[in-house]
Amino acid sequence: MRAWREKQVPEVTPSPNIWNWPEVYEAENHAQDAVGALWKALRAERDWAGLDVVDVGCGDGFHLPVFAATARSVVGVEPHEPLAERARARTSGTPGVDVRVAPAQRLPLADGSVDLLHARTAYFFGPGCEPGLAEAERVLRPGGTIAIVDLDTASPPYGDWMRADAPQIDPGTIESFFSRHHFTSTTVPTLWRFHDRQTLEAVLRIEFSAKTAARAAAESPGRTIPVTYRLRTRTKPTGLLAP
């Protein structure tokens, strides 16, 4: 992946793609899940209509309006101030939406104040995210759900490209981690669809090294890429016992 060009912030793992190329990432967001499979799977696990939602690592707020359409309230939490400002601009005038700057390990939310905590390809990547899981547990109400959406690193073609650039990724270790932490994991195949080849190739260049981006482009004729995700959910017990 591309080198990060900004000063690092304590407790925050940089996201070189969206931090450095937000406009290209905007095009990527529009291309992702072109068939709506992720939203359908998420709603099946926990419909947020009338509920209080927090989107952790919300980036520039692309997903906030979707939640805001039916939720009672939506808080976007983003550690990178420039992206938080973009999220505020995107949701300006949208009732019930607030954007705050903080890392996943220190959520600026009261205990037991959230019904759904959503994180999409942000922070919760497996071993090492325990502090964020503890914070999620703290802010969730009894019966509240944490929903983590991440790329399936075991599924081709996207998972193959990820492992080519980051051979330390071990899909089995990631699966075992979430199983130990009592998550239910669901495979969600979907499609990325771009308006043109130029945009597709630009997105691949911000996601991968030059070599892997060239390989991915060669293996992706046309304007679509099949991409598989893992949706991981865990609901906080309503009794005294915690998972």
JOQUI-V922854 format. One record per helix or strand of 3 or more residues. SS is the DSSP state (hx for helix, st for strand). FROM is the first residue (numbers start at 1). TO is the last residue. If there is no record, write none. Layout:
((SS,FROM,TO) (SS,FROM,TO))
This chain:
((hx,16,20) (hx,22,31) (hx,37,45) (st,52,56) (hx,64,68) (st,73,78) (hx,81,91) (st,97,101) (st,114,120) (hx,130,139) (st,140,151) (hx,158,165) (hx,171,180) (st,184,193) (hx,197,207) (hx,210,218) (st,224,235))
